[in-house]
Amino acid sequence: MEDKHPFLRKTPWDANAFGIDTYEIIAYTEESLQAIAGMPGHFTIKVDPLADKRLLHEYGFYYCDTLIEPYATREQFIFYDKEGVSLAKDVPLAELLAMVDGAFVYGRFHRDFAIDDSRADLRYANWLRQLYEQGNVWALMYNEELAGFFGYEHNKILLHALHDAYRGKGMAKYFWSQAIRRMFAEGHHELTSSISAANLAVLNLYASLGFRFRHAVDVYQKLQR
Ligand SMILES: CC(C)(COP(=O)(O)OP(=O)(O)OC[C@H]1O[C@@H](n2cnc3c(N)ncnc32)[C@H](O)[C@@H]1OP(=O)(O)O)[C@@H](O)C(=O)NCCC(=O)NCCS
């Protein structure tokens, strides 16, 4: 597929969750949009927010999200300490998976009207499982109780959530502080993540931890049956 259409990249992890072929279009040109017309599958394209969107609309793509990249160096990072907050790696996967359903409503698949919410949840559950099997998930603990999870890889913070019961109480910065400190301790100079600009709780969380934001992209998607 990539040979025939060099501007297409298959995303098999999404295909697994959605039960259809899924692709990212990596070049925003009329030629690429024309070439996939009529090809069954789910297509994602990320474009500069200032790009002319006319072609996307002409070819039936619709807006789903704006992604931004939080980033911080060790010097910029602000650490918040709180007694009782700790990290663990021995929590069973099932307990972490129980926190996924309905947590990632700002994700671009939850905001894609063509995708069933339960399939979108499955995508995040599969991702959490994969990170857990790689040993890349911290369970976030408060006084020995499970309060959330934090998945990462190298210097990238990838997938994280607090349990419902802990949300909206200003607690997140204490858990994130511990996990981010551990990531810096692995020797990374800079940490990055990717968030939806509409997810104000996570945006304000990163801001309070000293992160700045860059590389905004608008995400458009299309389902072709
Ligand atoms: C993202 C998440 C971990 C943040 O935790 P939280 O408990 O909701 O957030 P907190 O109460 O600690 O608040 C964090 C900051 O955001 C602000 N905030 C919280 N909810 C907000 C909202 N709806 N709108 C604007 N600001 C908000 C808080 O005031 C706080 O800022 P402050 O420290 O300057 O006061 C949590 O909401 C969550 O698990 N969400 C579901 C999963 C998710 O979205 N993960 C991120 C995907 S990239």
The ligand as a Tripos MOL2 file, in Angstrom:
@<TRIPOS>MOLECULE
LIG
   48    50     1     0     0
SMALL
NO_CHARGES

@<TRIPOS>ATOM
      1 C1         -6.4140   15.3650   32.4860 C.3       1 LIG1
      2 C2         -6.6440   15.0040   33.9270 C.3       1 LIG1
      3 C3         -5.5990   14.0260   34.4050 C.3       1 LIG1
      4 C4         -6.5200   16.2960   34.7480 C.3       1 LIG1
      5 O1         -6.8460   16.0040   36.0730 O.3       1 LIG1
      6 P1         -7.9900   16.8080   36.8520 P.3       1 LIG1
      7 O2         -8.1110   16.2270   38.1970 O.co2     1 LIG1
      8 O3         -9.2160   16.8570   36.0050 O.co2     1 LIG1
      9 O4         -7.3720   18.2630   36.8780 O.3       1 LIG1
     10 P2         -7.0500   19.1670   38.1390 P.3       1 LIG1
     11 O5         -8.2930   19.3310   38.9870 O.co2     1 LIG1
     12 O6         -5.8180   18.6680   38.8080 O.co2     1 LIG1
     13 O7         -6.8020   20.5320   37.3860 O.3       1 LIG1
     14 C5         -5.7080   20.7820   36.5510 C.3       1 LIG1
     15 C6         -5.7290   22.2130   36.1240 C.3       1 LIG1
     16 O8         -6.7460   22.3990   35.1220 O.3       1 LIG1
     17 C7         -7.7540   23.2890   35.5680 C.3       1 LIG1
     18 N1         -9.0060   22.7000   35.1120 N.ar      1 LIG1
     19 C8         -9.5790   21.5550   35.5310 C.ar      1 LIG1
     20 N2        -10.7010   21.3190   34.8180 N.ar      1 LIG1
     21 C9        -10.8240   22.3530   33.9430 C.ar      1 LIG1
     22 C10       -11.7660   22.6840   32.9350 C.ar      1 LIG1
     23 N3        -12.8150   21.9120   32.6810 N.pl3     1 LIG1
     24 N4        -11.5780   23.8280   32.2330 N.ar      1 LIG1
     25 C11       -10.5250   24.6170   32.4690 C.ar      1 LIG1
     26 N5         -9.5710   24.3500   33.3940 N.ar      1 LIG1
     27 C12        -9.7320   23.2260   34.1270 C.ar      1 LIG1
     28 C13        -7.6160   23.3460   37.0590 C.3       1 LIG1
     29 O9         -8.0410   24.5990   37.5610 O.3       1 LIG1
     30 C14        -6.1320   23.1400   37.2610 C.3       1 LIG1
     31 O10        -5.4150   24.3210   37.0230 O.3       1 LIG1
     32 P3         -4.6740   25.0620   38.2460 P.3       1 LIG1
     33 O11        -3.6980   24.0610   38.8050 O.co2     1 LIG1
     34 O12        -4.0270   26.2260   37.6270 O.co2     1 LIG1
     35 O13        -5.7930   25.3940   39.2090 O.co2     1 LIG1
     36 C15        -8.0780   14.4130   34.1640 C.3       1 LIG1
     37 O14        -9.0490   15.3870   33.8130 O.3       1 LIG1
     38 C16        -8.3400   13.1570   33.3690 C.2       1 LIG1
     39 O15        -7.9550   12.0750   33.7770 O.2       1 LIG1
     40 N6         -9.0260   13.3040   32.2190 N.am      1 LIG1
     41 C17        -9.3820   12.1710   31.3790 C.3       1 LIG1
     42 C18        -8.2140   11.6440   30.6130 C.3       1 LIG1
     43 C19        -7.5060   12.7020   29.8060 C.2       1 LIG1
     44 O16        -8.1220   13.6220   29.2870 O.2       1 LIG1
     45 N7         -6.1920   12.5540   29.7170 N.am      1 LIG1
     46 C20        -5.3810   13.4410   28.9430 C.3       1 LIG1
     47 C21        -5.4140   13.0510   27.5210 C.3       1 LIG1
     48 S1         -4.1010   13.8540   26.6500 S.3       1 LIG1
@<TRIPOS>BOND
     1     1     2 1
     2     2     3 1
     3     2     4 1
     4     2    36 1
     5     4     5 1
     6     5     6 1
     7     6     7 2
     8     6     8 1
     9     6     9 1
    10     9    10 1
    11    10    11 2
    12    10    12 1
    13    10    13 1
    14    13    14 1
    15    14    15 1
    16    15    16 1
    17    15    30 1
    18    16    17 1
    19    17    18 1
    20    17    28 1
    21    18    19 ar
    22    18    27 ar
    23    19    20 ar
    24    20    21 ar
    25    21    22 ar
    26    21    27 ar
    27    22    23 1
    28    22    24 ar
    29    24    25 ar
    30    25    26 ar
    31    26    27 ar
    32    28    29 1
    33    28    30 1
    34    30    31 1
    35    31    32 1
    36    32    33 2
    37    32    34 1
    38    32    35 1
    39    36    37 1
    40    36    38 1
    41    38    39 2
    42    38    40 1
    43    40    41 1
    44    41    42 1
    45    42    43 1
    46    43    44 2
    47    43    45 1
    48    45    46 1
    49    46    47 1
    50    47    48 1
@<TRIPOS>SUBSTRUCTURE
     1 LIG1         1 GROUP 0 **** ****
